[in-house]
């Protein structure tokens, strides 16, 4: 729920407005209030009481506030409390806008928008330990048990394109409601979207939202709120954000979910310059399994010019629903619920449906002689189910169709060249007969014939996905083109990065578009059937891990592992290592691979702890899940909310730290819940 940014405490615009603390002796109630006002709002830490809320552990920090888990002591429910930073809480205008925008967001009633329950603060504290200090301004929100979409993509990798379309459709629905109320979110990104237990999707953190009819908070403080990689060009340049600015950020969010990459990376200045210049690499170039439809929709949303983007969030929602439906998926909310209940089962069930839809679309494209589209669809199907025989048949059908088409074009062009060459020769003979000297036009005719030959060669180069070398010289590493069909030029190449760029060039050239270079980390293209080369006897290593880590094999860097990765290696012994450099989390495995073998490494950075419930009462609630006294529960290390019950009566409640140990015993130690190893 955090935006990931914290204002610079040395900002002169902020420092100039912060008063020096005053020592005023309080006299009575008025004196106490005056002293509290002079000292400014108190800092909030876990264990403090804020209004009727008991503050728990810190959940995150954004551009304006810190978010804590808390307990509503009156309604006896867990909530999230966003507390304004102390240096901002000293400023009356900031506080007024903070509360006003929170109340505006609280008026939004939508299934995909996080609910806001309460606002408060900026008054003498009721906490006995606060000594009459002021409570800082705060917002009380719905507490969601789940994870952000950023955590989802970091741990599971890029998501299925149709699932991304479902997510985008629901977020666009939420924006329809917000925009209708005159509210621009301004900071849509994966870390501000929550996937709750059960698959409920929620757009959160309207903390940098702007009321469309009023000046923005950021225009008064001079701060640029938001995250550069997801910012629209107009936001990056400091102009007013509009509803279509939110659509750009939504497109950037879907870009990361579908490819696993940010649309732009680098320093903030570099990112904002790239955003303004529109230097976007198409999502389908990053990852073939994104597919042409979703890639086009994302590019439409991320257009540099505002008027070139979709006209409204409703139009985006309709387009993304169509993409999901064409891929064989149903209602987006139901699909997210199915994914949330069992992500692995969801993919096993949906992938064949999606590939079947892709095969049908590719067959239609072949019948309509739209071979570049058919090739792109076959590429996607192969990326999703590389070992499926029907997908292999589709790839072969698309390849043969391209070869036949290219043969017809090459024969026609060659025939035209012969006709022109023959005519030029006849003309030259006639002219020589008259004058005894070669005709001046003969060379021109020969050049024309050569031009047609070059044109035919150019077409073959396009079809074979290998550009001709400058001056007609063949590239040193160019493959031998046996047949000038689409993909024929890469048929002898292994599946590598060069093939990806070449395939993309072939598709662009066939469409009459300029081919942009593929990014260095683009996903390889379809591995088309080899003509005469037997595959090497490599082994396949599948590596799975619960968290992200940097992967090395035999000391060689293999990039970041987010959930799983497949690597082809020669037979023999290999040392596989994963680690998070900023933590002590790491593991290492030595494996012996046989030719053609598939070997799976399934590891975990954080081991679950076996917690034995030994508290008073007859049962407990741990993070909302029930457990009987004497039961053993598996939990990850960290903070967990525990409520001890006897029947329906709550005996005690609190936050419990589960240590990094094999087991721990949950008990009551003098009124405080602890878990001892």
C-alpha positions in Angstrom: 0.0 0.0 0.0 3.0 2.2 0.0 4.2 4.3 -2.9 7.9 3.5 -2.0 9.0 7.2 -1.7 9.8 9.3 1.3 10.2 13.0 1.1 13.6 14.5 1.7 13.6 15.8 5.2 16.1 18.5 4.1 13.8 19.9 1.4 14.1 23.7 1.9 10.4 24.1 1.2 9.7 21.8 4.2 12.5 23.0 6.5 11.5 26.6 6.1 8.1 26.0 7.4 9.0 23.8 10.4 8.9 25.8 13.7 11.5 25.2 16.4 10.1 23.3 19.4 9.0 25.6 22.2 9.2 24.8 25.9 6.0 26.0 27.4 5.0 25.1 30.9 1.4 23.7 30.7 -1.2 25.3 33.1 -4.4 23.3 33.3 -6.3 21.9 30.3 -5.7 24.9 28.1 -2.1 25.0 29.0 -1.7 21.3 28.2 -3.3 21.7 24.8 -1.2 24.7 24.0 2.0 22.9 25.0 1.0 19.9 22.9 0.4 22.2 20.0 3.7 23.9 20.4 5.6 20.6 20.6 3.8 19.3 17.5 2.3 15.8 16.9 4.0 12.9 18.6 5.8 10.1 16.7 3.9 6.8 16.6 5.5 3.5 17.3 4.1 -0.1 17.7 2.4 -0.4 21.1 1.0 3.1 21.1 -2.6 4.0 21.3 -4.0 6.3 18.7 -7.6 7.2 19.4 -9.4 3.9 19.8 -6.8 2.0 17.9 -4.0 0.0 19.4 -1.0 0.3 17.0 0.8 -2.9 15.9 3.7 -3.5 13.6 4.7 -1.3 10.7 3.4 -2.5 7.3 5.1 0.0 5.0 6.0 3.6 4.3 4.9 5.9 1.5 5.4 9.4 0.2 3.4 11.0 3.0 2.8 8.5 5.7 3.6 5.3 7.6 1.1 2.5 7.6 0.6 0.3 10.7 -1.4 -2.7 11.5 -3.8 -1.8 14.4 -6.6 -3.1 16.5 -9.9 -1.3 16.7 -10.7 -1.7 20.4 -14.3 -0.8 20.1 -15.3 -2.8 17.1 -12.7 -5.5 17.9 -11.4 -5.8 14.4 -8.0 -5.4 12.8 -7.4 -2.4 10.6 -4.7 -0.6 8.8 -3.8 3.0 10.0 -1.9 5.4 7.8 -0.2 8.1 10.0 1.1 11.3 8.4 4.8 12.0 8.7 5.6 14.3 11.7 7.2 17.0 9.6 4.1 17.1 7.3 1.7 16.9 10.3 3.0 20.3 11.5 1.5 22.0 8.5 -2.1 23.0 8.7 -2.7 23.1 4.9 -1.2 19.6 4.5 -3.3 18.2 7.3 -6.5 19.8 5.9 -5.9 18.3 2.4 -4.8 15.0 3.8 -8.1 14.6 5.6 -10.2 16.1 2.8 -8.8 13.7 0.2 -9.2 10.8 2.6 -12.9 11.7 3.1 -13.3 12.0 -0.7 -11.8 8.5 -1.2 -14.0 7.2 1.7 -17.0 8.1 -0.4 -16.0 5.6 -3.1 -18.0 2.5 -2.9 -16.6 -0.2 -5.2 -15.7 -3.8 -4.9 -12.2 -3.2 -6.2 -11.3 -0.1 -4.1 -9.9 -0.4 -0.6 -12.4 0.9 2.0 -11.6 3.8 4.3 -13.3 3.6 7.7 -12.2 6.6 9.7 -10.0 9.7 9.9 -8.7 11.5 13.0 -5.8 13.1 14.8 -4.5 16.6 15.3 -5.9 16.7 18.8 -4.5 16.0 22.4 -3.9 12.2 22.7 -5.9 10.0 25.0 -2.9 7.6 25.4 -1.8 7.6 29.0 1.8 7.4 28.0 1.6 10.4 25.6 1.7 13.1 28.4 -1.0 15.2 26.6 0.9 15.3 23.3 -1.0 15.8 20.0 -2.0 12.7 18.0 -0.8 13.0 14.4 -3.4 13.0 11.6 -4.3 9.4 10.5 -6.6 7.5 8.2 -8.1 4.1 9.2 -8.5 1.6 6.3 -9.5 -1.9 5.7 -6.8 -4.4 6.5 -6.2 -6.9 3.8 -4.6 -10.3 4.3 -2.8 -11.1 1.1 -0.1 -9.7 -0.9 0.5 -6.9 -3.4 0.7 -7.6 -7.1 4.4 -6.5 -7.0 5.0 -9.4 -4.5 3.0 -11.7 -6.7 5.1 -11.0 -9.9 8.4 -11.0 -8.0 7.7 -14.4 -6.5 5.7 -16.1 -9.3 7.1 -14.4 -12.3 5.1 -12.9 -15.2 1.5 -13.7 -15.2 -0.6 -15.3 -17.9 -1.7 -12.6 -20.4 -5.4 -13.3 -20.0 -5.1 -13.2 -16.2 -3.4 -9.8 -16.6 -6.3 -8.7 -18.8 -8.7 -9.7 -16.0 -6.7 -7.7 -13.5 -6.6 -4.7 -15.8 -10.4 -4.9 -16.4 -11.1 -4.9 -12.6 -8.7 -2.0 -12.0 -10.3 -0.1 -14.9 -13.7 -0.7 -13.3 -12.3 0.9 -10.1 -11.0 3.9 -12.0 -14.4 4.4 -13.6 -15.9 4.9 -10.1 -13.0 7.1 -9.0 -13.0 9.3 -12.1 -16.8 9.7 -12.0 -16.3 11.1 -8.4 -13.7 13.5 -9.8 -10.7 11.7 -8.1 -7.5 11.0 -10.0 -5.4 8.3 -8.3 -2.0 9.5 -9.6 0.1 6.5 -8.3 -1.2 3.3 -9.9 1.4 0.6 -9.7 1.7 -3.1 -8.7 2.6 -2.3 -5.1 -0.6 -0.3 -4.7 -2.8 -3.2 -5.8 -3.7 -5.8 -3.3 -4.6 -9.4 -4.0 -6.6 -10.5 -0.9 -7.1 -14.1 0.2 -9.8 -15.6 -2.1 -8.6 -13.5 -5.1 -10.3 -10.2 -4.3 -8.5 -7.4 -6.1 -8.3 -4.0 -4.5 -6.8 -0.7 -5.6 -5.3 1.0 -2.6 -3.4 4.1 -1.5 -5.2 7.2 -2.6 -2.7 9.0 -0.4 -1.4 11.0 -3.4 -4.8 11.2 -5.1 -5.9 14.6 -6.3 -9.4 16.1 -6.3 -10.0 17.0 -9.9 -11.8 20.2 -9.1 -9.1 21.5 -6.6 -5.4 22.2 -6.5 -3.3 19.1 -5.7 -1.4 18.7 -2.5 1.8 18.3 -4.4 1.4 21.6 -6.1 1.5 23.4 -2.7 4.4 21.4 -1.3 6.5 21.4 -4.5 7.0 17.7 -4.3 6.6 15.4 -7.2 4.6 12.4 -5.9 4.4 9.1 -7.8 6.9 6.6 -9.1 8.8 7.6 -12.3 8.6 4.2 -14.1 4.7 4.3 -14.0 4.3 8.0 -14.5 2.6 9.4 -17.6 4.7 11.9 -19.6 2.6 14.8 -18.4 3.2 13.8 -14.7 6.9 13.4 -15.3 7.1 16.9 -16.8 5.1 18.4 -13.8 1.9 19.1 -15.7 -1.6 18.4 -14.4 -2.6 14.7 -14.2 -5.9 13.7 -15.7 -8.0 10.6 -15.9 -6.0 9.5 -19.0 -2.8 9.8 -16.8 -4.2 7.1 -14.7 -4.8 5.0 -17.8 -1.1 5.4 -18.7 -0.1 4.2 -15.2 -2.5 1.3 -15.5 -0.8 0.3 -18.8 2.6 0.5 -17.2 1.3 -1.8 -14.3 0.0 -4.4 -16.8 3.4 -4.1 -18.7 5.2 -5.3 -15.5 2.7 -8.0 -14.7 2.8 -9.5 -18.2 6.6 -9.2 -18.9 8.2 -9.2 -15.4 10.0 -6.0 -16.4 9.4 -2.4 -15.7 8.6 -0.5 -18.9 11.6 1.8 -18.2 14.6 1.4 -15.9 17.5 3.4 -14.7 17.9 6.6 -12.7 14.7 8.8 -12.3 16.1 11.4 -14.7 16.8 8.7 -17.3 13.4 7.1 -16.8 11.5 10.4 -17.1 13.5 11.3 -20.3 12.6 7.9 -21.8 9.0 8.3 -20.8 8.8 11.7 -22.5 10.5 10.4 -25.6 8.1 7.4 -25.8 11.0 4.9 -26.0 8.8 2.0 -25.1 9.8 -1.6 -26.1 6.6 -3.5 -27.0 5.6 -6.0 -24.3 5.5 -8.8 -26.9 9.1 -8.1 -27.7 10.0 -8.6 -24.0 8.1 -11.8 -23.7 6.5 -13.7 -26.6 3.8 -15.2 -24.4 2.3 -11.8 -23.8 0.7 -12.1 -27.3 -0.1 -9.4 -29.8 -3.5 -8.4 -28.4 -2.5 -7.5 -24.9 0.7 -6.0 -26.1 -1.3 -3.6 -28.4 -3.7 -2.7 -25.6 -0.9 -1.8 -23.3 0.9 0.3 -25.9 -2.4 2.1 -26.6 -2.7 3.0 -22.9 0.9 4.1 -22.7 0.8 6.4 -25.7 2.9 9.6 -25.2 0.2 11.9 -26.5 -2.8 12.1 -24.2 -5.3 12.1 -27.0 -3.8 8.9 -28.5 -4.8 6.9 -25.4 -8.1 5.2 -24.8 -10.9 7.7 -24.3 -11.9 6.4 -20.8 -11.4 3.7 -18.2 -14.7 2.1 -19.3 -13.3 1.7 -22.8 -10.1 0.1 -21.4 -12.2 -2.3 -19.2 -14.3 -3.4 -22.3 -11.2 -4.0 -24.4 -9.4 -6.0 -21.7 -12.5 -8.1 -21.0 -12.7 -8.9 -24.8 -9.0 -10.1 -24.7 -9.7 -12.3 -21.7 -12.8 -13.8 -23.3 -11.1 -14.4 -26.6 -8.5 -16.3 -24.6 -11.1 -18.6 -23.1 -11.5 -17.0 -19.7 -14.8 -15.9 -18.1 -15.8 -13.2 -15.7 -12.6 -11.4 -14.4 -13.7 -11.4 -10.7 -14.4 -15.1 -10.9 -11.1 -15.8 -12.6 -9.2 -13.9 -10.0 -11.0 -15.8 -7.3 -10.0 -19.1 -8.9 -6.4 -17.9 -9.2 -6.3 -16.7 -5.6 -7.6 -20.1 -4.4 -5.0 -22.2 -6.3 -2.6 -20.4 -8.6 -0.9 -23.5 -9.8 -4.2 -25.3 -10.4 -5.5 -22.2 -12.2 -2.6 -22.3 -14.7 -2.9 -26.0 -15.3 -6.6 -25.6 -16.0 -6.5 -22.4 -18.0 -3.3 -22.8 -20.1 -4.8 -25.5 -22.4 -7.9 -23.3 -22.9 -5.8 -20.3 -23.8 -3.6 -22.3 -26.2 -6.7 -23.8 -27.9 -8.0 -20.3 -28.5 -4.7 -19.2 -29.9 -4.7 -22.2 -32.3 -8.1 -21.2 -33.5 -7.1 -17.6 -34.0 -3.9 -18.7 -35.8 -5.9 -21.0 -38.1 -8.2 -18.1 -39.1 -5.2 -15.9 -39.7 -3.7 -18.5 -42.0 -7.0 -18.8 -44.0 -7.1 -15.0 -44.3 -3.4 -15.0 -45.4 -2.4 -12.9 -42.4 0.9 -14.8 -41.9 2.7 -12.3 -39.6 -0.2 -12.5 -37.2 -0.3 -16.3 -37.5 3.4 -16.5 -36.8 3.0 -14.2 -33.7 0.2 -16.4 -32.4 2.2 -19.6 -33.0 5.2 -18.0 -31.2 2.9 -17.3 -28.2 1.4 -20.8 -28.2 4.9 -22.3 -28.3 6.1 -20.1 -25.4 3.1 -21.3 -23.3 3.1 -25.0 -24.2 6.4 -25.8 -25.9 6.0 -29.6 -25.8 2.4 -29.8 -27.0 2.1 -31.8 -30.3 -0.8 -29.7 -31.5 1.3 -26.5 -31.0 4.2 -28.1 -32.9 1.8 -28.9 -35.7 0.6 -25.3 -35.7 4.2 -24.0 -35.9 4.9 -26.4 -38.8 1.7 -25.3 -40.6 2.5 -21.6 -40.2 6.1 -22.2 -41.4 4.9 -24.2 -44.5 2.4 -21.5 -45.3 5.1 -18.9 -45.1 7.4 -20.9 -47.4 4.7 -21.4 -50.0 3.8 -17.8 -50.0 7.4 -16.7 -50.3 8.1 -19.2 -53.1 5.2 -17.7 -55.1 6.5 -14.1 -54.5 10.1 -15.1 -55.3 9.1 -16.8 -58.5 7.0 -13.8 -59.6 9.8 -11.4 -58.8 12.4 -13.5 -60.5 10.2 -13.8 -63.6 9.8 -10.0 -63.7 13.5 -9.7 -63.4 14.1 -12.1 -66.4 11.6 -10.3 -68.5 13.3 -7.0 -67.8 16.7 -8.5 -68.3 15.6 -10.1 -71.5 14.2 -6.9 -72.9 17.3 -5.0 -71.9 19.5 -7.6 -73.7 17.4 -7.4 -76.9 17.5 -3.7 -76.9 21.2 -3.7 -76.4 21.7 -6.1 -79.3 19.5 -4.0 -81.5 21.4 -0.8 -80.6 24.8 -2.5 -81.1 23.7 -3.7 -84.5 23.0 -0.1 -85.5 26.0 1.6 -84.2 28.6 -1.0 -83.4 28.8 0.4 -79.8 27.0 -0.6 -76.7 24.0 1.5 -76.1 24.1 4.0 -73.3 20.8 2.6 -72.0 22.0 -1.0 -71.8 23.8 -0.5 -68.6 20.8 1.2 -67.2 18.6 -1.8 -68.1 21.0 -4.2 -66.6 21.0 -2.1 -63.5 17.2 -2.3 -63.5 17.4 -6.1 -63.8 19.9 -6.2 -61.0 17.5 -4.0 -59.0 14.7 -6.5 -59.3 17.1 -9.3 -58.3 18.0 -7.3 -55.3 14.3 -6.8 -54.5 13.8 -10.5 -54.7 16.7 -11.1 -52.5 15.4 -8.5 -50.1 12.0 -10.3 -49.9 13.8 -13.5 -49.2 15.8 -11.8 -46.4 12.6 -10.5 -44.9 11.0 -13.9 -45.1 14.0 -15.6 -43.6 14.4 -13.0 -40.9 18.0 -12.2 -41.8 18.7 -8.7 -43.2 21.0 -8.5 -46.2 24.4 -7.2 -45.5 25.3 -3.7 -46.8 26.7 -3.8 -50.3 25.3 -7.3 -51.0 28.0 -9.1 -48.9 26.6 -11.9 -46.8 27.0 -11.7 -43.1 29.7 -14.0 -41.8 27.4 -15.8 -39.4 24.2 -15.8 -41.5 22.5 -19.1 -41.7 22.1 -21.0 -45.0 18.5 -20.3 -46.3 17.3 -23.6 -47.7 13.8 -22.2 -48.5 12.7 -18.5 -48.4 9.7 -19.1 -46.1 8.9 -17.2 -42.9 11.2 -18.6 -40.3 13.3 -20.5 -42.7 16.3 -18.3 -42.1 16.3 -19.2 -38.4 15.4 -22.9 -38.8 19.0 -23.9 -38.3 19.6 -21.6 -35.3 19.2 -22.7 -31.7 16.6 -20.8 -29.6 18.7 -17.7 -28.7 18.5 -14.0 -28.4 19.6 -13.4 -32.0 16.7 -15.4 -33.3 14.3 -13.3 -31.2 15.4 -10.1 -32.8 15.4 -11.6 -36.2 11.9 -13.0 -35.8 10.6 -9.7 -34.6 12.2 -8.0 -37.7 10.5 -10.5 -40.0 7.1 -9.8 -38.5 7.6 -6.0 -38.7 8.9 -6.2 -42.2 6.1 -8.3 -43.4 3.6 -5.9 -41.8 5.4 -3.0 -43.5 6.6 -1.5 -40.2 10.0 -0.4 -39.1 11.7 -3.0 -36.9 12.9 -1.7 -33.6 15.8 -3.6 -32.0 14.7 -6.1 -29.4 15.8 -5.4 -25.9 18.8 -7.3 -24.5 16.6 -9.3 -22.1 13.8 -10.0 -24.6 12.4 -13.5 -24.5 13.7 -15.8 -27.3 11.4 -16.5 -30.3 9.8 -19.8 -31.2 12.2 -22.7 -31.7 11.2 -23.8 -35.2 11.9 -27.4 -36.2 15.5 -28.0 -37.1 16.1 -29.2 -40.7 19.2 -31.3 -40.4 20.9 -30.8 -37.0 20.3 -33.2 -34.1 19.6 -31.4 -30.8 22.5 -31.5 -28.4 22.3 -34.0 -25.5 21.7 -31.3 -22.9 20.0 -31.7 -19.5 17.1 -29.6 -18.3 17.4 -28.0 -14.8 14.2 -26.6 -13.3 14.8 -24.4 -10.3 12.0 -23.3 -7.9 12.3 -21.0 -4.9 9.8 -19.3 -2.6 11.3 -15.8 -2.7 13.4 -13.9 -5.2 17.1 -14.5 -5.3 20.1 -14.0 -7.5 20.9 -17.2 -9.3 24.4 -18.4 -10.2 25.4 -21.8 -11.7 29.0 -22.8 -11.6 29.8 -19.2 -10.7 28.1 -17.8 -13.8 25.4 -15.2 -13.3 21.9 -16.4 -14.4 20.0 -13.3 -13.4 17.2 -13.0 -10.8 15.0 -16.0 -10.0 11.5 -14.8 -9.0 9.7 -18.1 -8.7 11.0 -20.6 -11.2 13.5 -20.8 -14.0 14.5 -23.5 -16.5 18.1 -23.7 -17.6 19.6 -26.1 -20.2 23.0 -27.4 -19.2 25.6 -29.9 -20.4 25.7 -33.2 -18.5 27.9 -33.4 -15.5 28.2 -31.8 -12.0 27.0 -28.3 -11.5 26.9 -26.0 -8.4 23.6 -24.0 -8.1 23.5 -21.1 -5.7 20.7 -18.6 -4.9 21.1 -15.7 -2.5 19.7 -12.3 -1.5 22.7 -10.1 -1.2 21.0 -7.7 1.3 20.0 -10.5 3.7 21.5 -13.7 5.1 19.1 -15.8 3.0 20.8 -18.2 0.6 21.0 -21.9 -0.4 23.4 -24.0 -2.5 22.9 -27.3 -4.2 25.4 -29.6 -6.1 23.6 -31.6 -8.8 24.8 -34.3 -11.2 23.0 -34.2 -14.5 22.6 -36.9 -17.1 22.2 -36.4 -20.9 18.6 -35.5 -21.7 17.6 -35.6 -18.0 15.1 -33.2 -16.4 16.1 -32.4 -12.8 14.0 -30.3 -10.4 15.4 -28.2 -7.5 12.6 -27.0 -5.2 14.1 -24.9 -2.4 12.9 -22.2 0.1 14.6 -19.2 1.5 12.4 -19.0 4.5 11.5 -22.2 6.3 8.2 -22.4 8.0 8.2 -22.7 11.8 6.1 -25.3 13.6 4.2 -23.4 16.3 2.7 -25.4 19.1 -0.4 -23.7 20.7 0.0 -23.8 24.5 -2.0 -20.8 25.6 -4.9 -20.6 28.0 -8.4 -21.0 26.6 -9.7 -23.5 24.2 -8.6 -22.0 20.9 -6.7 -19.1 19.2 -7.0 -17.0 16.1 -3.7 -16.5 14.3 -3.9 -13.9 11.5 -7.7 -14.7 11.4 -7.3 -18.5 11.0 -8.5 -20.7 13.9 -6.3 -23.2 15.8 -7.2 -25.4 18.8 -5.2 -25.5 22.0 -2.4 -28.1 21.6 -2.5 -27.9 17.8 0.7 -27.4 15.7 0.5 -24.6 13.1 3.1 -23.9 10.4 4.0 -20.2 10.1 6.7 -18.1 8.5 9.0 -16.2 10.8 7.8 -12.6 11.6 4.9 -10.8 13.3 1.6 -12.5 13.6 -1.7 -11.3 15.3 -2.9 -13.8 17.9 -6.2 -13.7 19.8 -6.8 -16.2 22.6 -10.4 -17.3 23.1 -12.5 -19.3 25.5 -15.8 -20.0 23.9 -16.7 -16.6 22.4 -14.8 -14.6 25.1 -11.5 -13.0 24.2 -9.0 -13.6 26.9 -6.0 -11.8 25.5 -4.7 -10.5 22.1 -1.4 -9.2 20.8 1.3 -9.4 18.3 3.6 -12.4 18.5 7.1 -12.6 16.9 7.7 -16.0 15.5 11.5 -16.6 15.5 13.6 -18.2 12.8 13.7 -21.7 14.4 12.4 -25.2 13.6 9.7 -25.0 16.3 8.4 -22.6 18.9 5.8 -22.8 21.7 3.1 -20.2 21.9 2.3 -19.3 25.5 1.1 -16.6 27.8 4.0 -15.1 29.8 2.6 -12.8 32.5 -0.2 -11.5 30.3 2.0 -11.2 27.2 1.9 -13.7 24.3 5.3 -15.1 23.3 6.6 -17.9 21.2 9.7 -19.5 22.7 12.0 -21.8 20.5 
